[in-house]
Amino acid sequence: MSEERPSLSISPPQPATGRSHAPEPAQLGSAAGPGAAPPVSGPTTSTDGHVRTRSQPTVTWVLIAINVLLWLAMLPFGGSSNPAVLVWFGAKVNSLIVQGQFWRLLTPIFLHVGIVHLAFNTYALFIFGPQIERFFGAARFLVIYLLSGICGVLLSFVFSPHPAAGASGAIFGLIGTEVVFFYRYRNVFGQRGRQQLYNLLFIVAYNIIMTVTVPNIDVWGHAGGLLAGTALGWGLMPYYAVAMTERGPAVVDRNRPARWGLVALGAMLVLMLGAGLTIALRAKGA
C-alpha cells in the first residue's frame, strides 16, 4: 500500500485477467533483521509439574501455513501488492475499524504486502517461533503471538492513519519474549545463553534503527508488538524447578496453566478495553 494513495477501493476485487502493475508496498516491516544466534536447547518441561517429552513446533508451522495460503489466495484477485485486495482480505484500515469491522485488529497479522514481505516474516517466524514454542509450550506461544500482533495493530490504529498489514508486530513480540526469557535465565544456560541474549539485543537495536529510518514501515505496529511480547513473555515465563520423578530428578515448569492463564486473560481484557475505548473515542471524533 502506498502512502501517496489517500483513498483505497474497498469493493471486492475481481479475478485478474493479466499482470497488473501494483503500487509500491508501504507500511511493511522486516522483523527478522540479521540472523539469530544458534538455538539454545532448553530443559524438557511441563506446565503441570510433570515431565513430558519436547513437542514439535506445530503451532509455528500452522501459522506459517496460514500466512502462505492467504498470500496464495490473493493471487487470483491481483496479488497481495494490490491495495484493494489487501483491504478486501482484512488489512488495517482505520475508517473501517471505526465503522465496526473489529476483526481488522486481528486479520492484518496474517496478511503480507508482496512476496518479499512474506519471505521476511516467514523466515523470522521460522527462526524465532520453534524455540519459543518449545520453551513456553504451544498454548502460551500462541497467546504471545496473537496478542502481540493485535497490540501492534491497535497502536498502529491509534497513531498511524495509513492502511497496514503484516505479521511484523507479532514477530517483534516473539523477539521481546525471547529477550526476557534469556535475561531471566542468563546464568542457567551459561555462556551460550548469554551470547544468545546479546545477539537478541543486537537484533532489537538493529530493527529499531531500521524501523525509524526506512520509509513506509509501520513504526507503531512494531513498537506495540515488541512491548506486548516483552510484557507477556515475563508474565507467562516458565518457572523451572527440579522435582523428583519415577525416573529421578527432572526439570519441571511450576508456572501452571491456572496461573499463566490468568495473566493471559488479564492481557486480553486490557486489550479489549483499550480497543473499545479507542474506537469509541475515534468514532465520536469522526
Summary of the structure (lengths in Angstrom):
residues: 286
radius of gyration: 19.8
end to end distance: 23.1
largest distance: 65.9
contacts: 972
relative contact order: 0.17
helix: 60%
strand: 5%
